[in-house]
Amino acid sequence: MEGDWYMTNFKQNLVLLCFLLFGMTGSLFAQSLDNKGNEFYMAFLRDFDTQSDIQVHLTSDVATNVLLEFPANAPTFTTTVTVSPGAITIVDIPYNPSSELVAGIVENKLIRASSTEEFVAYMISVRNFSSDAALALPVDTYNTQYIAMSYFSNTVFHDRSEFAVVAAFDN
């Protein structure tokens, strides 16, 4: 009789523990980061010169309108584009945000993209034989610690590696 009580109590505790674990795991997965967001700030680094055509590629799971602004803090260029589900919308940026960038100087040369629905943004610098592309990170993934990749080059002796620091908020 006493063994049955312990076994029943053990089974109830095991079931409760499973519910807690699965509940916690589900909430952890719900909080996971991805590349979809409602707001992006994009910094384009210089190519070997400033002759690149700058594009932003947008896609979404749902129909949405995306507002693009350049420069982000005092826009002189704004456009709103419709993004259809599963399609890629290409936006040509008429200015090259990387032109005249100076290392170590804070500048207002970000492209801001925002929408009421989540979307994905890619940054493309188009040039014959030297195009670059990068996945933009949404603001809700920003953190305070990153790893910047670098490389050694025997052919380029200055500005071998670069990275941009983007602030979505003051301070």
C-alpha positions in Angstrom: 0.0 0.0 0.0 2.7 2.5 1.0 4.7 1.6 -2.2 1.7 2.4 -4.3 1.5 5.9 -2.7 5.2 6.6 -3.5 4.8 5.3 -7.0 1.7 7.4 -7.6 3.4 10.5 -6.1 6.6 9.8 -8.2 4.5 9.6 -11.4 2.6 12.8 -10.5 5.9 14.6 -9.9 7.4 13.3 -13.1 4.4 14.5 -15.1 4.7 17.9 -13.4 8.4 18.1 -14.1 7.8 17.2 -17.8 5.2 19.9 -18.1 7.6 22.4 -16.5 10.5 21.4 -18.8 8.4 21.4 -22.0 6.8 24.7 -21.0 10.2 26.3 -20.4 11.6 24.8 -23.6 8.7 26.1 -25.6 9.1 29.6 -24.2 12.9 29.5 -24.9 12.2 28.6 -28.5 9.6 31.4 -28.8 12.3 33.8 -27.7 14.9 32.7 -30.2 16.5 35.2 -32.4 16.1 35.2 -36.2 16.8 37.5 -39.1 13.2 38.8 -39.4 12.3 42.1 -37.8 10.3 45.3 -38.0 13.2 47.7 -38.0 16.7 47.6 -39.5 19.6 50.0 -39.6 22.1 49.2 -42.4 25.6 50.4 -42.8 27.5 49.9 -46.1 31.3 49.8 -45.9 33.4 51.2 -48.7 34.4 49.0 -51.7 37.8 49.8 -53.1 36.2 52.9 -54.6 32.7 54.4 -54.4 31.4 53.3 -57.8 29.1 50.6 -56.5 25.3 50.6 -57.0 23.6 50.2 -53.6 20.6 48.0 -53.3 18.4 46.6 -50.4 16.7 43.3 -51.1 13.5 42.7 -49.0 11.4 39.6 -48.5 8.6 38.7 -46.1 6.2 35.8 -45.2 3.2 38.2 -45.4 2.3 41.2 -47.5 3.7 44.4 -46.0 4.9 47.9 -46.9 8.5 48.8 -46.0 9.6 52.4 -45.5 13.3 53.0 -46.4 15.0 56.2 -45.3 18.5 57.6 -45.9 20.2 59.0 -44.0 18.4 57.5 -41.0 18.5 60.5 -38.7 17.7 63.2 -41.2 16.3 61.6 -44.3 16.7 63.2 -47.7 15.6 60.0 -49.5 12.5 58.1 -48.5 10.5 55.5 -50.3 7.8 53.0 -49.4 7.7 49.7 -51.3 5.3 46.8 -51.2 6.8 43.4 -50.4 4.7 40.4 -51.5 4.9 37.1 -49.6 7.7 34.9 -50.7 9.0 37.4 -53.3 12.1 39.5 -53.3 11.6 43.3 -53.7 14.8 45.1 -54.9 15.2 48.8 -53.9 17.9 50.8 -55.6 19.3 53.4 -53.2 20.2 56.5 -55.3 23.0 57.5 -52.9 26.1 55.5 -51.9 26.1 55.6 -48.1 29.7 54.4 -48.0 31.1 57.3 -50.0 33.5 59.4 -48.1 33.3 57.3 -44.9 36.2 58.1 -42.5 37.4 55.5 -40.1 36.8 56.3 -36.5 34.2 59.0 -37.2 30.5 58.9 -36.2 28.5 59.6 -39.3 24.8 59.7 -40.3 25.1 57.3 -43.2 22.7 54.5 -42.2 19.7 53.2 -44.2 16.7 52.6 -42.0 14.0 50.1 -43.1 10.8 49.7 -41.1 7.4 48.1 -41.3 4.5 47.0 -39.2 5.1 43.4 -40.2 8.3 41.4 -39.9 10.5 41.2 -43.0 14.1 40.3 -43.9 16.6 42.7 -45.4 19.8 42.0 -47.4 22.4 44.7 -48.3 23.9 44.5 -51.8 26.7 46.5 -53.2 26.7 45.8 -57.0 29.8 46.3 -59.1 31.3 44.3 -62.0 33.7 41.8 -60.6 33.4 43.0 -57.0 29.9 42.8 -55.7 29.3 42.3 -52.0 26.3 41.1 -50.0 25.4 40.9 -46.4 22.4 39.9 -44.2 21.1 42.9 -42.3 20.3 42.2 -38.6 17.0 43.6 -37.2 17.2 45.9 -34.2 15.6 43.3 -31.9 18.8 41.1 -32.3 21.2 43.9 -31.3 23.5 43.2 -28.4 26.6 44.7 -26.8 29.2 42.0 -27.7 30.2 40.8 -31.1 33.1 39.1 -32.8 34.6 40.9 -35.8 36.2 38.7 -38.4 39.5 39.7 -39.9 42.0 38.4 -42.5 45.6 38.9 -43.5 46.4 40.0 -47.0 49.7 40.0 -48.8 48.3 42.3 -51.6 46.5 45.0 -49.5 48.6 46.7 -46.8 46.1 49.1 -45.4 42.5 48.8 -44.4 42.6 45.1 -44.5 39.6 44.6 -42.3 36.7 46.9 -41.4 33.5 46.8 -39.4 30.8 49.3 -38.7 29.2 49.9 -35.3 25.5 50.7 -35.7 23.5 52.4 -32.9 19.7 52.2 -33.0 19.4 54.3 -29.9 21.2 57.2 -28.3 23.8 56.4 -25.6 
